[in-house]
Every structure is written in C-alpha cells, then in structure tokens.
Amino acid sequence: MKYVSTRGQAETLDFEGATLAGLARDGGLYVPDSIPALSSDVIRAMRGQSYADVAFTVIQPFVGGVIDDSVLKAMIEETYSETVFRHAAVAPLVQLGSNDWLLELFHGPTLAFKDFALQLLGRFFDHFIAKRGKTLTILGATSGDTGSAAIEACRGRNNITIYMLHPKDRVSDVQRRQMTTILEPNVVNVAIDGTFDDCQALVKASFNDLAFRDEVGLTAVNSINWARVMAQIVYYFTSAVALGAPDRKISYSVPTGNFGDIYAGYLARAMGLPIERLVIATNSNDILARTLQTGLYARGDVHATISPSMDIQVSSNFERMMFDLSERKGAVINAYMQDFAAHGQIQLSATELEKARSIFLAQQVDDATTKTVMAQLCAKNGYIADPHTAVGLKAAQALPYGQAARVTLSTAHPVKFGAAVQDATGVAPQLPTHLQDLYEREERFMNLPNSCDDLKALVAGRASA
C-alpha cells in the first residue's frame, strides 16, 4: 500500500513513512492510493471474532507488508487486551430502544475514543524507532481528549518526547488533569492562549517549516496522522457485524469536530460495510453542518460549549474528504486550501456537494438541547451520557426509523465532563478506580502565547539540550 498527499505535490510513501511523517511536506494529508475492499463473506466471517481479530483483518491491508503479519497481530492483540481496555468487548454496544444503540468507546485508559487509535500508534512508533535507531519529537494539539490519550501512549518512552498543546481554560478539569499530572520527563504540556483552532494552526505551521521539522525530527499524533484514522475504522466493523452486517444496513451518528472519527466511518463504508448514512453531529461550532447545507466551507468564530472537544471551526480531516469528492485531484485540493488560507472559505462544486449529501446528513445541536437530551436519557433509561454523546443522540433523530440500525458513537466517559453532566441530570459521575486520586496529583504544564516562534524556540531548545 502506498500513500499520497491530498495536495498532490509530496513524495509518495509507504505506511511507515506516512506514519512517521504525519503531515505531508506539501502541507497535505496522507491517504492510501486506493481503499481495500472486504467482501461480504469476509465481513460475515467477523461474527463472533474478538475485537483484535477484526482489527487485524481491517488494518493489515493498509500496512501493506511494512510490518510482518505476526508482529502486527501481536501489536494489535496487546493494544486491545483487557489490561488496556477495561471491558471484555473493548467497544460494547448498549441498546436504548428497539432500533437505537450506543457504541461505548470510553473503556480505554483515558476514558475517550482516542485511546483506540493512540494506543496502537504508540506501538507503531516504538517499532519504527527501533528499526531506524532514531528519536522522535511528537507535536500535537488537543481539544481535550487527544492529549491525554497520546500522552498515555507515549509516556516514559526513552526515544520519544511529546509536546501537547491545549487551549488554556477551554478543556474540562478532568481532561486537563489527565494530561498535566503525567510527570515523566519526556512529556511537555503547554497551555496556549487561544482556541483549539489556534493550537492546531501552530502545529501545522511548525510542520510546514521544513527546516525546523527536520532539525527536531517532528511527527504528529493528531488525526492528521493517517494511522490514527485507520485504527478508528475497526469499531465500525465490530459494531455493524454485531448488529447483522453485512446482511443488515447500519447508520451512524458521530459527534465530531475535526472530522476524523466520521471520516473513519466513511472509509469503512468504502471498504464494503453496508453503512446507509453517516450523521455529522456538531455543537454550535457548526462549520461541517453549514458546509453540507450550503456547500460553503467557511471558518467562523469558535464558541465555548459544554461539549468542548467539538469546539472547532477548522476541521482538518475534511481535506481528506474533499480529496475524494474531487475525484482525488491533488491540484484541486491544493487550490482549495490556498483559497482557505487566504480567504477563510472554500466553495464546493455542485457535483462535490451532491456526492457528500448522498452519504452524510448533518445536525447542529445547541447547549440547551444537549442538556435536555442528557436529562431525558437519564430519566427514561437511567443512562448517564456525556455532552458529546448527547449531541450525537439528538442528531441521530435525523435518520429515518427503518430497517437500518441507528448507532450513536459515545465518545467519552461522562466523568470527563462531570460539571455539565451533573448540571443536566443531577447525577455526579464518579472517577473509575484507576483515576480516583486524579484531583490530588501534582500538575505540571507551562503557558505560551499564541506564537509559532515561541513554540519552536521551546521545542528546539529542549531538543538541543
């Protein structure tokens, strides 16, 4: 399997190269040059298999022989073991109604769906570093959950230093503490004066400074890294097969800000999974919903909400989707992204918009409605959901109530947003046993202005030291 940049000007790489590069050198995102198809018989054979076995079947074609099958299988089995994920099913389904389901993706070490990809990505990094005998400098941005999951995957590793940027005072207390209480010397937490979009822009600007990138050995853990998205395809297959696929259609509602999680669902569909529709569930930071309604992808102001992991107005992974909508024309995407950099907006063609609408629906859900959904779910089902899951549940109502099962991705444990949950339901969610002392742990992080020069000085200074 070879990987090409969405902007068509960067070197074609194999899986190892794309994983270590993170962002392509032309500023684009790496995607496979073709999407492997799985037959109905192969999908049907997944019934009754473990999560790790399904993961190997889905992931192996993308790795393309770069990692020996036996080694890859061992890495996957170690990642999705019960010592890492605290539920035997790894990603269990919970039934809420006759045809409505929640897919719980918060049973990993940091209580969010990002663990599914980042626990595996950490193992990929270890494997490739050992092979090359080099060190890595990881630079990432987080709206709350990527940071803790990436740090957990990389903490204490001798040949990796990880710098994680978060928007100051714009993540929950639990999210912040899950990052800042990790005190290993290879972990550097940085609070940026700005929004997540500002943090993400700093990361991209750092990668686009090619001399700096090469000097410090930079790589990425955000979903701009292809391996992140690839790993998230798996739970679409496990959940769909459990509900009758490939002999039954499934639709998914996905709370999303950066478009990575729902793009993984799009890839599962492209691989042969019978996904009828994908619902883009957003909060008031609704750039994706507006795009699907009007065809205009236009940056707006970031609004603080009770679902802060979706407080994003520049959805990086949408570039990958646009690449497919444009029939994989790198020159078109390069021109689009130049327009976006200059003017803050992109106008999709009528053909591109029609293609998107044939696959996706989109719903914006405000804070008041999110609270109502949380309260009603608690009263009716006794189920406590986090705000992002509540956004997804409300958006799922846009799906027709037919033969296709309706699955909402539950992306985070409610304790990560305990104040919002308690305000909506009157119930204070409790930290699980392994995090009981979280509020007693020492925190360590630094503050930086929204300045790429300051960030690069920090990274370069530590690298030279």
C-alpha angles and dihedrals in degrees: 000000000000127000127219132190120252087230094054099226105089129088118277109245140188123241094275093050094046092048094051094042095052095179119039116246091245089058094258131119124254119245130172114267087235136011114240115233124222117205124233089251092055091048092046090052089061090075110114094008123128120258090251093052092052090046092056092051092050099040102039096076091054093051089056100199095308087120120037111252093239092052093045091050091051091050091051094047091050091049097051097039125125090252088066104030115044098214126071091226091049090209106030126191120229119198116225100170142355092289104008126096141175120218106210110215099168105086095099126101096277097037098243139096092253089078090072092066104027098052088057094041090056089057092048090053092050091050095049094042091053089049094050099034092226138123127241132218109204119201120186143162126215138195086198116295107047090061098059093040093050093045091049090052094048105033116126095008108143098214098044131074114188125201114191122190121202129177108258113251092356101099127069121265092249092048092050095046093049086062104033098047091062100099103179110132093239091063121085118181117196127190110207123206096238145042132305088263088058091051091048091049090053091053093050092046090052091051092047090057091084096187091054091043092055094042095059099029095243125198134165138239098181118101088269080084107088094217089063093059093041093058091051093060090074100072091055088060096045093049096043093049091049088056096049108280135184086029093046130047121237131199125200134207110204126191101219142165106164094035093234099115095046091043087059087056090051089053091050088054091049089052091058107273109141097240109163099191139352118213118211103215113196139168122225088302087082107161091133095049091048091049093054091047098047109013090238114119100199130168115237137180116289114245122203111237140170087258096058098167086073096047090117132123099180110060105198098194092056085081088068090052092048089052090061094040088056091051090256096297107160093192090058092051092046090055091045093053093046088054090049092051091049102038107014095239145079127200112214117215119250090252093051092048092049091052091050093049091052089063107025139052120189134207131181116211121191127214096259092054091045091056091048092053091049092050094046093048091051093048097044103035104016087237122140113211130183118240095259091054089049090055088053093049092052092047090050088068087074088070118092114253100238141113095310112093113240113225125184118198111233100207105181142026111256092238089070087069098029097150093054092044093050092046091053101038107019088237121116108212115222129230114249118250097266090057100038093116096044095118091051096053122103115256125217126184141123133229123233133177120243091274128129091200091057091047094049091047090054094049095042092047094053091043093054091045 
